[in-house]
Amino acid sequence: MPPLPAAAQIISGNATALDGDTIDMTGQRIRLFGIDAPELGQKCARGGTNWDCGADAKRHLGLLLQTGEVKCSVRAQNAQGLAVGQCMIDERDLSEAMVAAGFAVAIENSPGDAPYLEVEQAVKTAKAGIWAGTFDRPSDWRKAHPQARIAASASQRAQGVARSTRASGAQVYRNAFGCAIKGNVSQRNGEYIYYLPGMKYYDGTRPERLFCTEEEAQAAGFRRSRGG
């Protein structure tokens, strides 16, 4: 585990996964230190077929977060203004766990400083997760899909909407796993569409994003399904 700076800001509490390397804790978004996970919407190849590695990375992080209270030591702020933190559940380093499961790659925080590189080498040899086939490094995928950065910025705006709408009594859709409104990008025309529980196509929709209120979904650039 890499050492922490002497005066790191500590944030603790329950958290939810926003993607494979970003969590939301008590309204604050925190990027996991030292790793980069496939983006939501990103596909990887395995066994001759494509799979939703970005969605699966988020799902795996979500499962990790269900195991206990998270404690994050904020080390820096990234170019998008997000806090970057080394986050633990008890003695388990979430960044290390994501790399070890094959759902994230290790990155350099500064020249020569890649604390999870040895873990990555081991899981790469074991061909686990994304290393079982071929994939674009998340940074390369974002360059090839600039709309991903736009969606990320919209998601930050959605977080502010979420805090205000919940306080004002907007209807919140949740289930046992968290937020229940499903956001999906149409493969037919690229539209960003969301589905409420009980809608006709809700059960058959595999979400690429999840929201708790319609206002959050709309702030992130999604529209309500017209198909019911």
ROMARPA-971382 format. One line per 3 residues: for each residue x, y, z of C-alpha. Coordinates in steps of 0.001 Angstrom, whole numbers. Last residue first. Example, Ala and Ser with C-alpha at 12.3 -4.5 7.8 and 13.67 -1.06 7.14 Angstrom:
% ROMARPA-971382
13670/-1060/7140  12300/-4500/7800
This chain:
% ROMARPA-971382
-43627/3521/-21728  -42271/3811/-25249  -41476/7514/-24993
-38520/6827/-22723  -37569/9839/-20613  -34616/11863/-21840
-30974/11628/-20769  -28471/14504/-20751  -27003/14120/-17257
-29316/16849/-15952  -32250/14825/-17290  -31193/11717/-15388
-30661/13635/-12151  -34035/15351/-12528  -35709/11975/-13083
-34518/10917/-9656  -32329/8121/-8243  -30182/7554/-11329
-28350/4559/-12811  -26085/4595/-15871  -25265/1976/-18510
-28385/66/-17597  -29378/-3229/-19237  -32971/-2758/-20329
-35269/-5803/-20451  -36896/-5100/-17086  -37562/-1443/-17949
-39001/-1916/-21430  -42671/-1481/-20538  -42156/961/-17688
-42635/-357/-14162  -39425/1093/-12767  -38535/4247/-14727
-36549/4147/-17954  -33943/6626/-19176  -32818/7459/-22709
-29581/8939/-24117  -29937/8812/-27906  -27192/7114/-29942
-29492/6290/-32874  -29864/2503/-32983  -27518/1487/-30182
-29568/3632/-27798  -27577/4820/-24800  -29196/3564/-21579
-30109/5125/-18254  -32002/2965/-15764  -33810/4608/-12846
-33298/2358/-9775  -30719/4037/-7540  -29337/1576/-4961
-29138/-2231/-4897  -32169/-2905/-2670  -34280/-551/-4777
-34413/3211/-5223  -36515/5722/-7161  -36694/9129/-5478
-39657/11416/-6095  -38656/15050/-5682  -39166/16341/-2121
-37201/19603/-2176  -34179/18140/-354  -34029/15284/-2824
-34158/17748/-5680  -31309/19891/-4322  -28856/17074/-3646
-29631/15299/-6904  -29308/18476/-8966  -25779/18952/-7660
-24947/15353/-8551  -26441/15825/-11993  -23994/18604/-12732
-21139/16188/-12110  -22834/13665/-14388  -23009/16245/-17138
-19245/16648/-16902  -18811/12881/-17196  -21153/12771/-20190
-19089/15420/-21958  -15929/13438/-21236  -17539/10310/-22688
-18592/12294/-25747  -14902/12491/-26641  -14911/8822/-27666
-11505/8112/-29286  -9682/10114/-26609  -11782/8435/-23916
-10893/4993/-25294  -7179/5831/-25207  -7389/6850/-21526
-9421/3718/-20747  -6762/1445/-22270  -8386/-226/-25224
-9191/-3875/-24675  -8163/-7391/-25619  -8870/-10717/-23953
-8607/-12279/-20500  -6731/-9168/-19341  -10039/-7307/-18924
-10969/-9626/-16056  -8293/-12199/-15253  -5510/-13337/-17572
-3394/-14752/-14695  -296/-13069/-16154  -2196/-9784/-16357
-3359/-10310/-12766  249/-10533/-11589  1485/-7601/-13681
-1386/-5431/-12451  -544/-6140/-8808  3058/-5135/-9505
1852/-1910/-11147  -334/-878/-8219  1884/1874/-6803
2695/3547/-10143  5112/6349/-9181  8010/6452/-11674
6919/9744/-13174  3891/10985/-11195  534/9386/-10436
1407/6632/-12865  -1519/4392/-13719  -2533/852/-12797
-5269/-693/-14915  -8771/-1495/-13728  -11275/-4380/-13677
-8817/-7289/-13513  -9826/-8338/-10011  -6400/-7370/-8641
-6687/-3906/-10220  -10049/-3299/-8553  -8805/-4665/-5208
-5699/-2458/-5311  -7818/625/-5845  -10230/-440/-3107
-7464/-908/-507  -8701/-3432/2050  -7660/-2877/5661
-11130/-1877/6897  -12753/-658/3700  -10157/1660/2204
-10008/4558/-226  -6864/6302/-1462  -8337/9517/-2761
-8484/11799/-5756  -10921/14690/-5233  -12597/15699/-8471
-11902/19062/-10073  -11807/17792/-13651  -8027/18173/-13810
-7596/15977/-10738  -7473/16978/-7081  -4959/15450/-4679
-4340/12992/-1853  -7734/12585/-227  -7634/9818/2372
-10825/7834/1931  -12571/5687/4546  -15394/3488/3283
-17925/1763/5505  -18484/-1915/4808  -18880/-4821/2386
-21376/-3148/53  -18638/-1002/-1441  -16917/-4070/-2873
-20114/-5063/-4673  -20394/-1586/-6172  -16798/-1776/-7379
-17665/-5000/-9175  -20746/-3472/-10788  -18794/-426/-11967
-16178/-2683/-13554  -18962/-4761/-15110  -20493/-1670/-16707
-17148/-652/-18184  -16335/-4209/-19292  -19553/-4499/-21268
-18620/-7541/-23322  -17546/-8070/-26913  -17168/-11536/-28379
-14265/-13619/-29715  -13443/-15199/-26373  -13058/-11808/-24765
-13208/-8354/-26296  -13764/-5153/-24294  -16599/-2645/-24605
-16759/865/-23156  -20209/2273/-22444  -19316/3169/-18877
-15577/3734/-18915  -12986/1036/-18331  -11092/1603/-15064
-8079/3834/-14375  -6029/3373/-11211  -3664/5211/-8846
-6141/6881/-6509  -9865/6235/-6735  -11786/9300/-7910
-14044/10790/-5237  -17429/12427/-5770  -18877/14094/-2699
-22588/13828/-1850  -22178/11686/1253  -19739/9466/-631
-20012/9054/-4384  -17455/6743/-5935  -15283/6838/-9037
-13017/4125/-10453  -15328/1565/-12062  -18272/3916/-12479
-20554/5881/-10161  -20143/3376/-7333  -21950/4125/-4074
-20480/5077/-705  -21148/4708/3007  -19070/6918/5250
-15604/8401/5612  -13646/11394/4350  -10095/12065/5578
-8057/15006/4273  -4375/14040/4007  -1898/15997/6118
1093/13648/6337  812/12358/2793  -181/8712/2541
2185/5838/1867  1509/3383/-968  0/0/0
